[in-house]
Amino acid sequence: MKISREDVLKVAALANLELTGAEVDTCRGHLDDILTYIDKLNELDTSGVEPLTQVVAASTDDSALRDDVVERADIIAEVLQGAPDPEAPYFRVPRVIEK
């Protein structure tokens, strides 16, 4: 296998996941499959393929894409009314990262 049990445990710790022994073995197998597939993709000759710069095909019609327009939404006070611990203009939430 390309990935060790220790690698899986390190990734799980970074993601704050508690995995059982069986889950570690399952994840190890899945991650190894992913890495093997990536190695297979790296074997492909892509020298003649132009890099993709935009996923939406450019159109000669100017109406295909609209201009970005900034519109201010003055709903902050209304939204914060439902928050348990607001401090405008933010929501205060409990700390989740303890490391």
N, C-alpha and C positions, 0 to 999 in steps of 0.2 A: 504494500500500500504506500501511496505517496504522502499520506498525512498520518502523523502519529497520534496516539491516544492523548499525549500531552498537548499537542496542537489543538485538538478538539476541546480539551478542558480549558485551555487558555482563551480560545474564542468564546466559549460558553461563559467564562468569568467576565470577559469584556462586555458581553451582552447581558450580563447579570442573570444568567440562566442556571438553574439547578437541574442537572441531568442525572438520571439513574445510570447504572452501568450499562444496561441494555440500550438506553437512549444514546449514550456515548458511542457505542459500537454501531448503532444505526446511523448516526450523524457522520461517523468516520467513513462508513461505506458510501453515503450520499456525497460527501465532500470529495472522496476519492474518485467517484464517478464523474463529478463535475470537472475536476482537474484533468482527468483522462480525456474527457471530451474537448477541453480547451487545448490540450496537446494535439489532438486530432485536427482541430481547426487551424492551429498554427502551421500545420503541414501544407495547407492550401497555398497555391501561388496567387497572391493578390497584387503582384507587381503591375499588372495592366488595369487595375481597378482604380478609378479616380475616387479620392476621398469624398464622402458625402458631407456637404456643408449645410444642407437644409432638408428636412424631411418632407416639407410641403413643396410640391413642384411650383416653381415660379411661373406666374401667368402673365400674359401680355395685357390682360384685362385688369385695370387698376381697381376694380371693385372686388376682386378676389380676396384681398386682405384689407381690413380697415385700419385706419390710423389709431394708435393708442391715445386715449384721452383720459387724463386724470380727472376723476370726479370725487369730490370729498363727500363722504357719507357721515353726516352728523348724528350718529346713533350711539355714540360711545356711552353717554349717560344712561340711555335706555337699556343697553346691553349689560352694563355694570350693575343695574338694579337686581338682576338675578344672580349675581355672583356672591358666594358666601363670604369672601374676604377681599373686596375690591380696594384698590388704591389707584385712582384714576391717573392715567388711562390704561392701567394694567390690571390683570388678574393675579392675585398672589396665590400660589399653590404650594402644597407641602413639598419639602425637599425629597427628591427620590434618589439622588446620587450621594452616597455616603462615603465614597472612597476618595 
